[in-house]
Amino acid sequence: MNDARELLPVPSQESRPKRNLFAFLEGWLYLLPSIILFGVFVFYPMFRTIYLSFFLADQMGPFEFVGLENYQYIVSSDSFQSSVKATILFVLYTVPAGILLALFLALLTNEKIKGIGIFRTLFSSTMGMSVAASSVIWMFMYNPSIGVFSRIAEWLGFPAIQWLQNPDYALLAVSLSTVWMNAGFAYLIILGGLQNIDTHLYENAKVAGVSYLYQLRRITLPMLSPTLFFIVTVSFINAFQTFGQIDILTKGGPVESTNVIVYSIYKDAFINNDVGSASAQAVILFFCVLLLTALQFKLGERKVHYQ
Amino acid sequence: MKRLLAGLSVLFVLFLTACSSTDSASGTTEDGKTEIIFWHAMGGELEASVNEIVDEYNSSQDKYTVKPVYQGSYEESLTKLNTVAGTADAPAVTQIFEAGTKQMIDSGNIQPVQKFIDEENYDTSQWEENISSYYQVDGEQYSMPFNSSTPVLAYNKDAFKEAGLDPEQAPRTYSELKEAAEKLTIKEGDKTSQYGLSILNYGWFFEELLATQGGMFVDNENGREGGATKASFNDEKGQKVFELISGMYEEGTFYNSGQNWDDMRASFQTGTMAMMLDSSAGIKGLVDNADFEVGVAYLPHPDNVDPQGVIIGGASLWMAKDIEENQQQAAWDFMKYLSTAEVQAKWHVESGYFAINPAAYEEDIVKQEWEKYPQLKVTVDQLHDTVPSTATQGALISIFPEARQQIVTGMESLYQGEDPKAALDKAAAEVDTVLEKGSRSR
């Protein structure tokens, strides 16, 4: 953007204030597109949600101010408590497992071997699959009568498990498919991070004759920490916002065991036509994610090594 | 760099204008015809059938054009309608499932078809009364019945023979049902290769099993005389249904097939269970796809109860209020066309839904089809045997979708060993809360 400014005549001393004003307006002009986009699609909906959370509202808009009643109702309802539990469990099941899996695959394929491109494509391919399509595939695999998991269990002599119908397994089953779906993206980012590490460091390590694990601990992971920090943060936020696979695989059931907060918001807003309660849940979720992300930056970033 | 920026801003402006100029949902086409949009929730083979009927309508006259748009499941299309209802973008005709009836009436965004019935002295006595009465409130016909179905017991006749049961004599009472299920259950060690019965975890089946005993879902005559204020499904009658499921599940003769219709039907076809409750609209597909003989029977009822029949499920067609007069006329004309005997006969044969115009059953294509699929006739007979009452008319509440979720959660908790009465009471308490909250709406 600097070339635009270079074309301007060099200002004399007298026109300084004028120039400052011009630069100020010019800056705003450049910002305008993103301000409008963010304003229309992010900030307005956000403030509107906070506003609606203090009302009884349906999809046509608010109709009765109730103060904090929506919040009181939510906090005291069993359903919301089980949603919170399901959300936390879901995050715990998916984030560490997904990142470790992606890291493992990325380390494996960070070697210069013939044909490694095939594996890199394979491991990152889930990124190209839509959530809807992958969920349908997993739904068939979990089907107790015709699914592949039941077939394997039968072949091994175990009774077939109703993965998605049993509240003890449903959340695990959804998490497993989510780990698979998200692995491609995390893998790609981590592999990119690995490729960026200066090869001299590894050459020095080789000369020093250290073990692979030592090299991993002292060179790879510290050098990768900015990437890992990024992917951990993004995965956390993603996990909190998961919706598609739950809608397709379980619809929040059985016995609300997979009714994560985002799904509960969707149900209240669009099926039960209770926009006030949905907005209040959305506000609560927003502050939880905000708090968690802030904590991560405060605690996690200390360990991050920027070059 | 400058050029790039200029290009980007042009794109941005284009994007904004594209956003603001959404097409009007319906209007007049170039050749002077009035075009209306028809939202429906018929997927798969049914969608092809709907499109064909609409095409035939469009070519049958030259004043109106109907554009059918598939909007996903019943729940999804109701959700989508809520976002455009009351604006000029609302579709002229929308297909809404029975549970959305009260919500539609309360929304104030629909035009009751009674207005057109009165204007033309249209003869509604040609409609099947058991179906059209569902969509009548205080003597006013709100929507036009379109596709209606009832629950039936589908069973595997081959499995009945193998178990030594009479394949022509399906169980009718709960004790007969339990007995048959026990005989049909095949255990190999600790594995069960064939279960007796399965009922989908779907609120509709519970409502039906309640109504056939004459039970009410909510108070004030199922919400039809003054608004409903409390759930009443947790009475003795409701408990009998939950006790049946819970008892059979504990005995290992009941199979939990989840919430998905297709999963349930796949399990039935692969022989996982020998009996299940299904919608009459699914029967034809079952008969076609199963490699065994499928029997169809009336909905079972508890012992010593006089069965009252069934509530009609399915959907009806609603007309939007805030659209042009000529579009309403087009919508009404299209609805009238759909309810003619010929169209209903074709629809019944292709979909398995009931004809809302009983004259359709006299059409030749229906007679031929019934010879090929005698199972279809059972579903129609069951509807005709229904005793009209507020129980079999079904509940009229605006919070139906949520009430159904509570029933489903209750059913699911039975498989976790929850006490049937406790599960029902919990669902009822939740529904009471929602009813109370719902009564505060505008």
Chai-1 contact restraints between the chains, C-beta under 6 A:
chainA,res_idxA,chainB,res_idxB,connection_type,confidence,min_distance_angstrom,max_distance_angstrom,comment,restraint_id
A,D3,B,M1,contact,1.0,0.0,6.0,A-B,restraint_1
A,P33,B,F12,contact,1.0,0.0,6.0,A-B,restraint_2
A,Q59,B,N82,contact,1.0,0.0,6.0,A-B,restraint_3
A,F63,B,R442,contact,1.0,0.0,6.0,A-B,restraint_4
A,N143,B,D263,contact,1.0,0.0,6.0,A-B,restraint_5
A,S145,B,A266,contact,1.0,0.0,6.0,A-B,restraint_6
A,S145,B,S267,contact,1.0,0.0,6.0,A-B,restraint_7
A,S145,B,T270,contact,1.0,0.0,6.0,A-B,restraint_8
A,S145,B,T272,contact,1.0,0.0,6.0,A-B,restraint_9
A,I146,B,A266,contact,1.0,0.0,6.0,A-B,restraint_10
A,P159,B,K191,contact,1.0,0.0,6.0,A-B,restraint_11
A,Q165,B,N256,contact,1.0,0.0,6.0,A-B,restraint_12
A,Q165,B,G258,contact,1.0,0.0,6.0,A-B,restraint_13
A,G253,B,Q259,contact,1.0,0.0,6.0,A-B,restraint_14
A,P254,B,E412,contact,1.0,0.0,6.0,A-B,restraint_15
A,V255,B,T409,contact,1.0,0.0,6.0,A-B,restraint_16
A,V255,B,E412,contact,1.0,0.0,6.0,A-B,restraint_17
A,V255,B,S413,contact,1.0,0.0,6.0,A-B,restraint_18
A,F270,B,T79,contact,1.0,0.0,6.0,A-B,restraint_19
A,I271,B,P401,contact,1.0,0.0,6.0,A-B,restraint_20
A,N272,B,E402,contact,1.0,0.0,6.0,A-B,restraint_21
